[in-house]
């Protein structure tokens, strides 16, 4: 890669950590800064950092993220923090003369009832899903910022839209996590506690597309090399499944023998979110990690890093 210094914003998150692992295989220096030294919501701090470090490329993987309930419960954080992070990084990167930047968005930028699979052209053609419109609007603003700095100043800033992601370093907190880590934890704890059932939120009918975060990291590096266009580019697994089917799959991988019950008082969110990733596929990239193997990998990570801590907390509560 002909960039020697890459500033990776958000290296401690699930996505950023995966990109850091992937960049370790390239001949580049990866610059990182934890939030104790750099608060990305503070413009002056970001300006000072960019002026001091002057990276060749910025990868913007920092964001306030969470599952359906967190999105719905903390609208100010999801809109405000994300807008601040994006504006500070994109503007200050431009100001410091950074030529190339990769912005990571989300498939929730597309309209709630977009035709499936969702093409990049569906952006801004319809109303958003209300449970995550705060986050979606911030991510749409990030895409538009990349386009604006490209059009006005000729910057090579691109936007990548991943589907729902999972993998090592995911958030397993049941109140704020996404569905896949939540279900790994729920089935694991139900198995340990010899429970007879696990509660899955919503009706089980919404469909989602899941990709292992290592595939996304690989796509990020691929696009850094091969993509330099104005519009966002989708990056997904190419297939979806219902939440009920996902739950059954995780139940089997975790080896929980009880029942699955659905809690209809919890929101379903978007009915279906399958992206059309034919553009990145046509460029020569495709995901490699099979969903069953990927879930087994995420479960292993949970067992090695989180299971014990959660079981201590549960024991204290009892
Ligand atoms: O992963 P998730 O929270 O986010 O939920 P979204 C996906 C589906 O799984 C919803 C159901 O229909 C949930 O009701 N679900 C079932 C559960 N059981 C659970 C559970 O225990 N926990 C969780 N969290 N869900 C998010 C957006 O949407 O996806 C973000 O809110 C972002 O902005 C992210 O785009 C990728 O796929 O609905």
Boltz pocket constraint, residues with backbone or C-beta under 6 A from the ligand:
constraints:
  - pocket:
      binder: B
      contacts: [[A, 66], [A, 67], [A, 68], [A, 69], [A, 71], [A, 106], [A, 107], [A, 108], [A, 131], [A, 132], [A, 135], [A, 136], [A, 163], [A, 164], [A, 165], [A, 174], [A, 176], [A, 177], [A, 178], [A, 179], [A, 180], [A, 182], [A, 183], [A, 199], [A, 200], [A, 201], [A, 202], [A, 206], [A, 208], [A, 243], [A, 266], [A, 267], [A, 268], [A, 269], [A, 270]]
      max_distance: 6.0
